[in-house]
Amino acid sequence: MTSQEIRSKFLSFFEGKKHLVVPSAPMVLKNDPTLMFVNSGMAPFKEYFLGNSEPKRNRIADSQKCLRVSGKHNDLEEVGYDTYHHTLFEMLGNWSFGDYFKKEAIAWAWELLTEVYGIDKDILYVTVFEGSDDSDNLKMDQEAYDIWKQYISEDRILMGNKKDNFWEMGDQGPCGPCSEIHVDIRSAEEKAKVDGKSLVNMDHPQVVEIWNLVFMQYNRKANGTLEVLPNKHIDTGMGFERLCMVLQDVQSNYDTDVFTPIIREIETITNKDYGKDEKIDVAIRVISDHVRAVAFSIADGQLPSNTGAGYVIRRILRRAVRYGFTFLDKKEPFIYRLVDVLSKKMGTAFPEIKAQKQLIENVIKEEEASFLRTLEQGLILLNGIVEETKGDTVSGEKAFELYDTYGFPIDLTALILSEKNLKLDEKGFEEQLQIQKNRSRKASETSTEDWTILVDDAEQEFIGYDALEANVKITRYRKVTSKKEGDMYQLVFNLTPFYAEGGGQVGDKGYLQDNHGDTVYIIDTKKENNVIIHFAKNLPDDLNDTFKAVVDQKQRFRTECNHTATHLLHQALREVLGAHVEQKGSAVHSKYLRFDFSHFSKLTVEELRDVENFVNARIDGKLALQEQRNVPMDQAISDGAMALFGEKYGDTVRTIRFGQSIELCGGTHVKNTGDIWHFKIVSEGAVAAGIRRIEAITYDAVKDFYFENNRAYFEMKDLLNNAQEPVKALQNLQDENASLKKQIEQLLKDKAKNLKGDLKNEITELNGVNFIAKKVDLDASGIKDLCFELGGEVDNLFALFGADNNGKALLSCYISKNLVAEKDLNAGQIVRELGKHIQGGGGGQPFFATAGGKNPAGIEEALEAAKNYL
């Protein structure tokens, strides 16, 4: 049975049980502050479990893309070393929101596994929650045990502790006991020697959990206590890759047809065989796993970067590159070449991977090339550390600096040191790493209290498209404390005119006013699990009062101008550059807009001008807003609206049209494009391979821009003595400056030549070496010329020159090449050490090196100390 057939049978089975089959949600989360990525099948449905929204059906089934690389559910470091953990994995799931419960969930799971898939029931084990005697004081799940007895012998029903059989999605939220289904695929001989039940949950590669049935019946509160949920839910998750291993009768997830096409391609590219050397096998498994995670993240809109979710993706990709570099001898980009195989294998089930193939390849290739350059630079720096090391142990602090500042992997450092018969101070490294983690943890620590319910009103209405103020009631609030923000209060209203951050647009600001005129300022608005949350530094005196909620009208209007401009900009780019342009991200603030899009090259001056003119023509055309709400998704697409990859859309959507521009959008917009006044691009550049970014301004920000430019123009003209043609006058000034520079350079060269004769007379012999250490009045280039001219005329030369250039200290060391070899001298190491006298550092080659510093007063000390090396 192929992996595609296995996935199809699962979805068809539950469709037959009256479940609505839904596509996988994007793996990258945008409106959940508690998660960066979907890390379990239930994450996209949190709002339903929390009771914040009503699902369109009470029974749902899907195959959800999940990523586990950070936080509580973190599988990253195990990936590759075993055969059943992954970063990206598919979670097959069936869900009940207040409909069926344990009886049906267990019965259908058994039916699917044993009758549809034909798994022998004699290789299956199930676990049941045994209860707990901690503060929760939970009883054994007798109900689940009694149901399981109808399908499987009691000696195969095992008791599970809280760690394995009580599922919680985090420190707070819905949770409950669970039943895991495990499978034993060992050989008959192995089963005869060791009973399978003793290996359940013991990390045995052939006795693994394949399905977890979670019975959501509690809610974990902020104070740690449990409360019973009003509606009981079912949340099941079956590991697709593990199921394929069982049904395809292989001993590893990597031997299934989910991975074998990728592994075969890696073998072809690297000329290495899988299955012959454990280190090579681990590397191939790491790469075949990680390319999936990175490719799907990029397809869902998350590019590698240095912060947040982007950093996680960069870290995964760099781990893959590192294994290829170290164990597969790949010193050039190659992982991007695996995307073609991946898109052919998974493009049918996940069309986004096929549609975004070119972009994914471009981004991965550029990231690989960048990190390989980092590795090359890191090797040079590591060699410098080795040269400075006294003894056989390299400082853990130095290794951490290489890891933290330059991104050089610590295990690669350890490997290279072992090849040089050196040890790494691992304890020192771990201490530095822990200090950094503690610093980071303290900076991001947040404590969140439980919601205090004032009005039992689960339905919240957003009226911000039509009104900027309203009379509201606070339905609930909670206190959140963080080191960065201090105490903050989150407020929920029964209805609100405040737009919550989303779709790239910032959240509204404004204020609440009570009947006495007292004001509480709303400093931000966000959405969490489909609830609009208003942030304030303090609470109103009377929480049960009726308040006037007022949005900051000026900020909202400026933001609307910028949001509408992004739509016009998107249309302009597709018109000027071509239909290949797709939006890849945006940020809409009140002061500026930022728009990321797919394109293969830098925009020319003419293209930027054409884009600006296109947008401004639509602004001058005074196009009226045509808004449609609750439009069926299919109808909106047929009307020409563009859906963005990585966005989650419902059955009905909102469309925004200005002339020929039509997009799916939940943001706020001007009523007429004429309100924008003018559009001006202020920058255009690259974000990643194949991704460009435009930053632009509109409305009064453009007026400020032209006012500032006008002021700078007249200041420049004044400096040019009010020249009639300031551009020509400036060009003449630049030409004259360039000519004078050349003359100065020639004068300095002549000065160095004249100085050379005097310096030759000052050279002394010291232990058989011609030595000179002198302060000179030359720049860095002049000193270098002087060094090499002296070196060409004087044998066995050791020269150290110092200079004070505009308050900055400079040291340059030259050593004849024969002395480098005969006396084991190294100019690079010498200037690094002497650089401490001038409060700086430097380096270079063994025969010539330079150091810079901020303490010219230390030059004489450095020159005097040079004698000690001879």
C-alpha positions in Angstrom: 0.0 0.0 0.0 1.6 3.3 -1.0 1.7 6.3 1.3 -0.8 8.1 -0.9 -3.3 5.2 -0.6 -2.8 5.1 3.2 -3.6 8.8 3.6 -6.6 8.5 1.3 -8.0 5.4 3.1 -7.8 7.3 6.4 -9.7 10.3 5.1 -12.3 8.2 3.2 -12.9 6.1 6.3 -13.8 9.1 8.5 -15.7 10.8 5.7 -17.9 7.6 5.8 -18.4 8.3 9.6 -19.9 11.7 8.7 -16.7 13.7 9.3 -16.0 16.8 7.2 -12.5 16.3 5.6 -10.6 19.6 5.7 -7.2 20.4 4.2 -4.1 20.9 6.3 -3.9 24.3 7.9 -0.7 26.3 7.2 2.1 25.0 9.4 3.2 28.6 10.3 1.0 30.2 12.9 0.2 33.9 12.7 -2.4 34.7 15.3 -1.3 32.5 18.3 1.2 34.1 20.7 1.8 30.7 22.4 3.1 28.8 19.3 5.3 29.6 16.4 4.3 26.5 14.4 1.5 23.9 14.4 3.1 21.2 16.6 0.2 18.9 16.8 -3.0 18.1 14.9 -5.2 19.9 17.4 -3.4 23.3 17.2 -5.5 24.7 14.3 -8.7 23.8 16.3 -7.7 25.4 19.6 -10.4 28.1 19.3 -13.1 25.4 19.1 -11.8 23.5 22.2 -11.6 26.8 24.1 -15.2 27.6 23.1 -14.2 30.9 21.3 -15.7 29.8 18.0 -18.2 27.4 16.6 -16.8 24.8 14.1 -18.7 24.4 10.8 -19.2 20.7 11.7 -18.9 18.8 15.0 -16.9 16.0 13.3 -13.7 16.8 11.3 -10.9 14.7 9.8 -7.6 15.8 8.3 -4.0 15.2 7.6 -2.1 18.1 9.3 1.4 19.2 8.7 3.2 19.6 12.0 6.6 20.8 13.1 8.3 20.0 16.4 11.6 21.8 16.9 11.2 24.1 19.9 9.4 24.4 23.2 7.8 21.6 25.1 7.3 19.3 22.0 10.8 19.3 20.6 12.1 16.4 18.6 15.0 18.1 16.7 18.1 16.6 18.4 16.7 13.1 18.1 16.1 13.4 14.4 18.5 11.3 12.4 19.8 9.2 15.3 16.7 7.2 15.6 14.3 6.0 12.8 11.0 7.4 14.0 11.3 11.0 15.2 11.0 13.9 12.7 10.9 17.6 12.5 8.0 17.8 10.0 5.5 15.0 10.2 1.9 14.4 9.1 -0.7 13.9 11.8 -3.8 12.0 10.7 -6.6 13.0 13.0 -10.3 12.8 13.7 -12.0 15.3 15.9 -15.3 15.6 17.8 -16.4 18.9 19.2 -18.9 18.1 21.8 -20.3 15.2 19.7 -19.1 11.6 20.2 -16.7 10.6 22.9 -14.6 7.5 24.1 -16.9 4.8 22.9 -17.0 5.8 19.2 -13.4 7.0 19.1 -12.0 3.7 20.4 -14.4 1.6 18.2 -13.5 3.4 15.0 -9.8 3.4 15.7 -9.9 -0.4 16.1 -12.0 -0.8 13.0 -9.7 1.2 10.8 -6.5 -0.4 12.0 -7.6 -4.0 12.1 -10.3 -4.2 9.4 -9.5 -1.5 6.8 -5.7 -1.5 7.1 -5.6 -5.2 8.1 -3.1 -4.9 11.0 -2.9 -8.1 13.0 -4.5 -7.4 16.4 -1.9 -9.6 18.0 0.8 -7.1 17.4 -1.1 -4.2 19.0 -1.1 -2.9 22.6 -3.1 -0.1 24.1 -2.5 2.1 27.1 -5.0 3.6 29.6 -4.4 6.4 32.1 -3.7 4.8 35.5 -4.7 7.9 37.5 -2.5 10.1 39.7 -1.9 10.7 43.3 -0.5 14.3 42.9 -2.4 17.5 43.5 -4.7 16.7 40.6 -5.7 13.4 42.3 -7.2 11.9 39.2 -8.8 8.5 39.0 -7.9 5.7 36.6 -9.7 6.0 33.3 -12.0 3.0 33.9 -14.4 4.0 31.2 -11.7 3.7 28.5 -10.5 0.4 30.0 -14.0 -1.1 29.9 -14.4 -0.1 26.2 -11.0 -1.5 25.2 -11.9 -4.9 26.8 -14.5 -5.4 24.1 -11.8 -5.4 21.4 -8.5 -6.6 22.8 -7.4 -9.1 25.6 -6.8 -7.5 28.9 -3.2 -8.6 29.0 -2.6 -6.1 26.1 -4.2 -3.2 27.9 -1.4 -1.5 29.9 -1.6 1.2 32.5 0.1 4.5 31.6 1.4 7.2 33.9 0.6 10.9 33.7 3.7 11.6 31.5 2.5 9.2 28.8 -1.2 9.1 29.2 -2.4 12.5 30.2 -2.2 15.0 27.3 -1.8 18.7 27.8 -1.2 21.2 25.0 0.7 23.6 27.3 0.8 25.1 30.8 -2.8 26.1 30.4 -5.8 25.0 28.3 -7.8 21.9 27.4 -6.4 18.6 28.4 -7.4 15.1 29.4 -6.5 11.4 29.7 -5.5 9.5 26.6 -5.2 6.0 25.2 -2.2 5.2 23.0 -2.1 2.4 20.5 1.3 0.8 20.1 2.5 -1.7 17.5 5.2 -4.4 17.8 6.8 -5.1 14.4 9.7 -7.1 15.6 10.5 -10.6 14.3 8.9 -13.7 15.8 12.3 -14.7 17.2 12.7 -11.3 19.0 9.1 -11.5 20.3 9.8 -15.0 21.7 12.7 -13.6 23.7 11.2 -10.4 25.1 7.5 -9.8 25.7 6.3 -6.7 23.7 4.4 -5.2 26.6 7.7 -4.6 28.5 9.0 -2.5 25.5 5.9 -0.2 25.2 7.0 3.5 25.8 10.6 2.4 26.2 11.9 4.1 23.0 12.3 0.8 21.1 12.5 1.5 17.3 10.2 -1.4 16.4 7.7 -1.1 19.3 6.2 2.3 18.7 3.1 4.4 19.4 1.2 5.0 16.2 -2.1 6.5 17.4 -3.1 8.6 20.4 -6.7 9.1 21.3 -7.1 12.1 23.6 -10.2 12.5 25.6 -10.5 16.3 26.2 -12.5 16.6 29.4 -10.6 19.1 31.5 -9.2 22.7 31.3 -5.9 23.5 33.0 -6.1 26.9 34.7 -3.3 29.4 35.3 -3.1 28.4 39.0 -2.5 24.8 38.0 -5.9 23.4 39.0 -8.2 21.5 36.7 -11.8 22.2 35.9 -14.3 20.0 33.9 -15.0 21.3 30.4 -18.7 21.9 29.7 -18.4 19.9 26.4 -16.2 16.9 26.0 -14.1 16.5 22.9 -12.1 14.0 21.0 -8.7 14.8 19.6 -6.8 11.9 18.0 -3.5 11.9 16.2 -1.9 9.1 14.2 1.7 9.5 13.0 1.4 9.1 9.2 5.1 8.1 8.7 5.0 5.4 11.4 1.7 4.0 10.0 3.4 3.8 6.6 6.3 1.8 8.2 3.8 -0.7 9.7 1.7 -1.1 6.5 4.7 -1.3 4.2 6.3 -3.9 6.4 9.7 -2.1 6.9 11.7 -1.5 10.0 12.2 2.3 9.8 10.2 5.3 8.7 13.0 6.2 6.4 12.5 2.9 4.6 8.9 3.9 3.6 8.1 5.5 0.2 7.7 8.8 2.1 11.5 9.0 2.3 13.1 6.6 0.0 12.8 8.8 -3.2 14.6 11.6 -1.3 17.3 9.2 0.1 17.9 7.8 -3.4 18.5 11.3 -4.7 20.9 12.1 -1.9 22.8 8.9 -2.7 23.0 10.0 -6.4 24.1 13.6 -5.6 26.7 12.7 -2.9 27.9 9.4 -4.3 27.4 7.9 -0.8 25.5 4.7 -0.1 22.7 4.5 2.6 22.9 1.5 4.9 26.7 0.9 5.0 28.1 3.4 7.5 26.2 4.6 10.5 27.6 8.2 10.4 26.6 8.5 6.8 23.2 7.0 7.5 22.5 9.6 10.2 23.5 12.4 7.9 21.3 11.2 5.1 18.3 10.8 7.5 18.9 14.3 8.9 19.0 15.8 5.4 16.0 13.9 4.1 13.9 14.9 7.1 15.1 18.5 7.3 14.5 19.4 3.6 10.8 18.6 4.1 10.5 20.8 7.2 12.3 23.8 5.5 10.5 23.4 2.1 7.0 23.3 3.7 7.8 26.2 6.0 8.9 28.4 3.0 5.8 27.3 1.0 3.6 28.4 4.0 5.3 31.8 4.0 8.0 31.5 6.6 11.5 32.4 5.2 14.7 31.7 7.1 15.8 34.7 9.2 17.6 35.7 12.4 14.6 36.0 14.7 11.6 34.0 15.8 10.1 31.4 13.6 12.5 32.3 10.8 15.5 31.5 13.0 14.0 28.1 13.8 13.9 27.3 10.0 17.4 28.6 9.5 18.6 26.4 12.3 17.0 23.3 10.8 18.5 24.0 7.4 21.9 24.7 8.8 21.9 21.5 10.7 21.3 19.6 7.4 24.1 21.6 5.7 26.4 20.8 8.6 25.8 17.0 8.3 26.3 17.2 4.5 29.5 19.2 5.0 31.0 16.9 7.7 29.9 13.4 6.7 29.0 13.6 3.0 31.9 15.8 1.9 29.5 18.3 0.3 31.2 21.7 0.2 28.8 23.3 -2.2 25.0 23.7 -2.1 23.0 20.5 -2.9 20.0 20.3 -0.6 18.0 22.6 -2.9 18.2 19.9 -5.6 16.0 17.6 -3.4 13.0 19.9 -3.7 12.1 18.6 -7.1 11.7 15.0 -5.8 9.8 16.3 -2.8 7.3 18.2 -4.9 6.7 15.2 -7.1 6.1 13.0 -4.1 3.9 15.3 -2.0 2.5 17.8 -4.5 -0.8 16.0 -5.0 -1.7 16.0 -1.3 -0.1 19.4 -0.6 -0.3 21.5 -3.8 1.5 24.5 -2.2 4.8 22.6 -2.4 4.5 22.2 -6.1 3.2 25.8 -6.7 6.1 27.3 -4.7 8.8 24.9 -5.9 11.0 27.5 -7.7 10.9 29.9 -4.7 11.8 27.1 -2.3 14.8 26.0 -4.4 16.1 29.6 -4.7 15.8 30.3 -1.0 17.4 27.0 0.1 20.3 27.4 -2.4 21.1 30.9 -1.2 20.9 29.8 2.5 23.2 26.9 1.8 25.7 29.1 0.1 25.6 31.6 2.9 26.2 29.0 5.7 29.0 27.3 3.7 30.7 30.7 3.7 30.1 30.9 7.4 31.7 27.5 7.9 34.7 28.5 5.8 35.2 31.7 7.9 34.7 29.7 11.1 37.4 27.3 10.1 39.8 30.2 9.8 38.8 31.6 13.1 39.1 28.2 14.7 42.6 27.8 13.4 43.4 31.1 15.1 42.0 29.9 18.4 44.1 26.7 18.1 47.3 28.7 17.4 46.6 30.7 20.6 45.9 27.7 22.7 48.5 26.7 25.3 48.2 23.0 26.3 45.8 20.4 24.8 42.4 21.9 25.8 40.6 24.7 23.9 38.7 27.2 26.0 35.0 26.6 26.2 34.4 30.4 26.3 36.3 30.8 23.0 34.3 27.9 21.4 31.1 29.5 22.6 32.0 32.8 21.0 32.6 31.0 17.7 29.2 29.3 18.1 27.2 32.3 19.3 28.8 35.1 17.3 29.7 33.4 14.1 27.2 30.5 14.0 29.9 27.8 13.9 28.4 24.5 15.1 29.9 23.2 18.4 30.0 19.6 17.4 32.0 20.5 14.3 34.4 22.4 16.5 34.8 19.3 18.7 35.3 17.0 15.7 38.0 19.3 14.2 39.8 19.6 17.5 39.8 15.8 18.0 41.5 15.5 14.6 44.2 17.8 15.8 44.6 15.8 19.0 43.1 18.6 21.1 40.2 18.6 23.6 37.3 20.9 24.0 36.4 22.3 27.4 32.8 21.1 27.1 32.0 22.2 30.7 33.1 25.7 30.0 31.1 25.8 26.8 27.9 24.5 28.6 28.3 27.1 31.3 28.4 29.9 28.7 25.4 28.4 26.9 23.5 28.1 30.1 24.2 31.8 31.0 22.9 32.8 27.6 19.8 30.6 28.0 19.1 32.0 31.4 19.5 35.6 30.2 17.1 34.9 27.3 14.6 33.1 29.5 14.5 35.9 32.0 14.0 38.5 29.3 11.1 36.6 27.8 9.5 35.3 31.0 5.7 36.0 31.1 3.1 35.0 33.7 -0.5 34.9 32.6 -3.4 34.8 35.1 -6.7 33.1 34.4 -9.5 35.0 32.8 -11.9 36.8 35.2 -15.4 36.4 33.7 -17.6 39.5 34.1 -20.3 38.7 31.5 -20.9 35.2 30.2 -20.9 36.3 26.5 -18.9 33.9 24.3 -19.9 35.8 21.1 -17.9 38.8 20.3 -18.7 41.2 17.5 -16.3 43.3 15.4 -17.9 46.5 14.1 -14.6 48.3 13.1 -15.4 48.3 9.4 -18.3 50.6 10.0 -17.6 52.4 13.2 -14.7 53.8 15.1 -16.4 54.1 18.5 -19.1 52.2 20.4 -20.6 51.7 23.8 -19.1 48.4 25.1 -19.1 46.1 28.1 -16.0 44.3 29.4 -16.9 40.6 29.3 -13.5 39.3 30.7 -10.0 40.4 31.6 -6.7 39.0 32.8 -3.4 40.2 34.0 -0.2 39.4 32.2 3.3 40.3 33.6 6.5 40.3 31.6 10.0 41.7 32.3 9.8 43.8 29.1 6.3 45.3 29.5 5.7 45.0 33.2 2.1 44.5 34.3 -0.4 44.6 31.4 -4.1 43.9 31.3 -5.9 42.1 28.5 -9.5 43.1 28.0 -12.3 41.5 26.0 -15.4 43.5 25.0 -18.9 42.2 23.9 -18.4 44.2 20.7 -15.5 46.3 19.5 -14.5 48.8 16.9 -10.8 48.0 17.4 -9.1 46.1 14.6 -6.9 43.3 15.9 -3.4 42.9 14.4 -3.7 40.5 11.4 -3.0 40.2 7.7 0.1 42.3 8.1 -1.9 45.3 9.5 -1.1 46.6 13.0 -3.7 46.6 15.7 -5.6 49.7 16.6 -4.9 52.1 19.5 -7.3 54.3 21.3 -9.1 54.6 24.7 -11.9 53.6 26.9 -13.9 56.3 28.7 -16.3 55.7 31.5 -19.4 57.7 32.5 -17.3 60.1 34.6 -14.9 60.9 31.8 -12.0 58.8 33.2 -9.9 57.2 30.5 -8.0 54.0 30.1 -5.7 53.9 27.0 -5.7 50.9 24.7 -2.1 50.6 23.5 -2.5 47.6 21.2 -5.1 45.1 19.9 -4.4 41.5 19.0 -6.2 38.3 18.3 -5.7 35.1 20.2 -7.6 31.9 19.4 -10.2 34.0 17.5 -10.8 36.4 20.4 -10.0 40.1 20.0 -7.9 41.2 23.0 -7.3 44.9 23.9 -4.1 45.7 25.9 -4.0 48.4 28.6 -1.6 49.3 31.4 -4.4 49.7 34.0 -8.0 48.7 34.6 -11.0 51.0 34.8 -12.3 51.7 38.4 -15.7 50.1 37.8 -15.2 47.0 35.5 -19.0 46.5 35.3 -19.6 50.0 33.8 -20.6 50.7 30.2 -17.7 52.3 28.4 -17.2 54.4 25.2 -14.5 52.6 23.2 -12.8 55.0 20.8 -10.3 54.1 18.1 -7.5 56.6 17.3 -8.9 57.9 14.1 -5.7 59.5 12.8 -3.6 56.4 13.2 -6.4 54.2 11.7 -6.7 56.5 8.7 -2.9 56.5 8.0 -2.9 52.7 8.4 -5.8 52.4 5.9 -4.0 54.5 3.4 -1.0 52.2 3.6 -3.1 49.1 3.5 -4.9 50.1 0.4 -1.6 51.1 -1.2 -0.2 47.6 -0.7 -3.1 46.3 -2.8 -2.4 48.8 -5.5 1.3 48.0 -5.2 0.7 44.3 -5.6 -1.3 45.0 -8.8 1.4 47.4 -10.1 4.2 44.8 -9.6 2.2 42.1 -11.5 1.5 44.6 -14.3 5.1 46.0 -14.6 7.1 42.8 -13.8 4.8 40.0 -14.7 2.2 37.5 -13.4 4.9 35.5 -11.6 4.9 38.1 -8.8 3.2 36.9 -5.6 2.9 38.6 -2.2 5.2 36.9 0.3 4.6 39.1 3.3 3.6 42.6 4.3 3.6 45.0 7.3 1.1 47.8 7.3 1.8 50.5 9.9 0.5 54.0 10.3 3.9 55.5 9.2 4.9 53.2 6.4 4.2 50.0 4.5 6.4 47.1 3.7 5.7 44.6 0.9 7.6 41.4 0.2 7.2 39.7 -3.2 8.6 37.0 -5.4 10.9 38.3 -8.1 14.3 37.1 -9.5 16.2 40.4 -9.8 16.7 43.9 -8.4 14.2 46.4 -9.9 15.7 48.9 -12.2 15.2 52.7 -11.8 12.7 52.6 -14.7 10.8 49.7 -13.2 10.5 51.4 -9.8 9.3 54.6 -11.6 6.7 52.6 -13.6 5.4 51.0 -10.4 5.1 54.3 -8.6 3.4 55.9 -11.6 1.0 53.0 -11.8 0.0 53.3 -8.2 -0.3 57.1 -8.3 -2.5 56.8 -11.4 -5.0 54.7 -9.4 -4.8 57.2 -6.6 -5.5 60.1 -9.0 -8.3 58.1 -10.5 -10.2 58.3 -7.2 -11.3 54.6 -7.3 -14.1 53.8 -4.8 -13.9 50.9 -2.4 -16.1 48.0 -3.4 -16.3 45.7 -0.4 -18.1 42.4 -0.2 -18.5 40.4 3.0 -19.3 36.7 3.6 -18.6 35.8 -0.1 -18.3 32.0 -0.7 -14.6 31.3 -1.2 -15.1 29.6 -4.6 -17.1 32.6 -5.9 -14.4 35.1 -4.7 -11.7 33.1 -6.5 -13.8 32.9 -9.7 -14.2 36.7 -9.4 -10.4 37.1 -9.7 -9.5 37.5 -6.0 -6.0 36.1 -5.2 -5.5 33.7 -2.3 -2.1 33.7 -0.6 -0.2 30.6 0.3 0.3 30.3 4.0 -3.0 32.0 4.8 -5.9 30.2 6.4 -9.3 31.0 4.9 -12.8 30.1 5.9 -15.7 28.9 3.7 -16.8 32.6 3.3 -14.4 35.5 2.9 -14.3 39.3 2.5 -13.2 40.8 -0.8 -11.7 44.3 -1.4 -11.8 45.8 -4.9 -10.4 49.0 -6.2 -10.8 49.1 -9.9 -9.2 46.0 -11.3 -7.4 45.2 -8.0 -9.4 42.5 -6.1 -8.0 40.6 -3.1 -9.2 38.5 -0.2 -8.6 40.7 2.8 -9.8 41.2 6.4 -8.1 44.6 6.9 -9.4 48.1 6.9 -9.2 50.4 3.9 -9.9 54.0 2.7 -13.2 54.6 1.1 -11.6 56.1 -2.0 -8.0 55.8 -3.4 -8.0 59.6 -3.7 -7.8 59.7 0.1 -4.2 58.3 -0.1 -3.0 61.6 -1.8 0.3 60.2 -3.0 2.5 57.0 -3.0 6.3 57.1 -2.7 8.8 54.1 -2.7 11.6 54.8 -0.3 13.6 51.6 -0.6 13.8 48.3 -2.6 16.1 45.4 -1.8 16.5 41.6 -1.3 15.1 39.7 1.7 16.2 36.2 0.5 16.9 34.5 -2.8 14.0 35.3 -5.1 12.3 37.6 -2.6 12.4 41.4 -2.9 11.1 44.0 -0.4 9.7 47.4 -1.1 9.2 50.0 1.7 6.9 52.9 0.8 5.0 55.8 2.4 1.7 57.5 1.6 -0.5 60.5 2.7 1.2 63.0 5.1 4.4 60.8 5.4 4.9 61.7 1.7 4.5 65.4 2.5 7.0 65.1 5.2 9.4 63.2 2.9 9.2 65.9 0.2 9.5 68.7 2.8 12.7 67.1 4.2 14.1 66.5 0.7 13.4 70.2 -0.2 15.1 71.4 2.9 18.2 69.2 2.2 18.2 70.4 -1.4 18.4 74.1 -0.5 21.0 73.4 2.2 23.2 71.6 -0.4 22.6 74.5 -2.9 23.7 77.0 -0.3 26.9 75.0 0.2 27.5 75.1 -3.5 27.2 78.9 -3.5 23.7 78.8 -4.9 24.9 77.3 -8.2 22.3 77.5 -11.0 22.9 73.8 -11.8 23.6 72.2 -8.4 23.8 68.6 -9.9 26.5 69.7 -12.3 28.3 71.7 -9.6 28.3 68.6 -7.3 29.7 66.4 -10.0 32.5 68.9 -10.6 33.3 68.9 -6.9 33.4 65.1 -6.8 35.7 65.0 -9.9 38.0 67.6 -8.2 38.0 65.6 -5.0 39.0 62.4 -6.8 41.9 64.2 -8.5 43.1 65.6 -5.2 42.9 62.2 -3.6 45.2 60.7 -6.3 47.7 63.6 -5.8 47.7 62.9 -2.0 48.2 59.2 -2.5 51.2 59.9 -4.7 52.6 62.4 -2.2 52.3 59.8 0.6 54.1 57.2 -1.6 56.9 59.6 -2.2 57.0 60.4 1.5 57.3 56.7 2.3 60.1 56.3 -0.3 62.0 59.2 1.3 61.3 57.7 4.8 62.6 54.3 3.7 66.2 55.6 3.4 66.1 57.1 6.9 64.5 53.9 8.4 67.1 51.6 6.8 69.8 53.5 8.8 67.8 52.8 12.0 67.6 49.0 11.6 69.6 47.2 14.3 70.6 43.5 14.6 68.9 41.6 17.4 69.8 37.9 17.8 70.6 37.6 14.2 67.5 39.4 13.0 67.3 42.9 11.4 64.9 44.6 13.7 63.1 48.0 13.6 60.1 49.2 15.7 59.1 52.8 14.9 56.1 55.2 14.9 55.6 56.8 11.5 53.3 59.4 10.1 51.6 57.3 7.3 48.2 55.8 6.6 47.6 52.0 6.5 48.3 51.8 2.7 51.5 53.8 3.0 52.8 51.6 5.9 52.0 48.5 3.9 54.0 49.8 0.9 56.8 50.8 3.2 56.9 47.3 4.8 57.1 45.5 1.5 59.7 47.8 -0.1 61.9 47.5 3.0 61.4 43.7 3.0 62.5 43.6 -0.6 65.8 45.3 0.2 66.6 44.0 3.7 66.9 40.3 4.5 65.9 38.7 7.8 63.7 41.7 8.6 61.3 42.0 11.5 59.5 45.4 11.2 56.8 46.8 13.4 55.4 50.2 12.6 52.8 52.2 14.6 50.7 55.2 13.5 48.1 57.5 15.0 45.5 58.2 12.3 43.0 60.8 13.5 42.9 59.4 17.0 42.9 55.7 15.9 45.9 53.5 16.6 47.4 51.3 13.9 50.1 48.6 14.1 51.6 46.8 11.1 54.0 43.9 11.4 56.2 42.5 8.6 58.4 39.4 9.0 60.6 38.0 6.2 59.2 34.7 5.0 62.4 32.8 5.9 62.2 34.0 9.5 58.5 32.8 9.7 59.7 29.3 9.0 63.1 29.3 10.8 62.1 31.1 14.0 58.5 30.0 14.1 57.3 33.7 14.1 53.7 34.6 13.1 52.9 38.3 12.4 49.1 37.6 12.8 49.6 36.2 16.3 52.0 38.9 17.2 49.7 41.8 16.3 46.8 40.1 18.1 48.9 40.2 21.3 50.4 43.6 20.8 47.0 45.0 19.9 46.0 44.7 23.6 48.3 47.7 24.2 46.2 49.9 21.9 42.9 48.4 23.2 42.2 46.6 19.9 43.0 43.6 17.9 43.7 42.3 14.4 45.3 39.6 12.4 46.5 38.6 9.0 49.1 36.3 7.4 52.2 34.9 9.1 54.5 37.4 7.2 52.3 40.5 7.3 49.4 41.5 9.6 47.8 44.7 11.0 45.9 45.6 14.2 43.7 48.6 14.9 42.7 50.1 18.3 41.3 53.1 20.1 44.2 53.9 22.3 47.1 55.7 20.4 48.8 56.3 23.8 49.6 52.5 23.8 51.6 52.6 20.5 55.0 53.2 22.2 54.4 50.3 24.7 53.6 48.0 21.8 56.7 49.0 19.9 58.8 48.4 23.0 57.2 45.0 23.6 58.1 43.8 20.0 61.7 43.1 21.1 60.4 40.3 23.4 59.6 38.1 20.4 63.3 38.0 19.4 
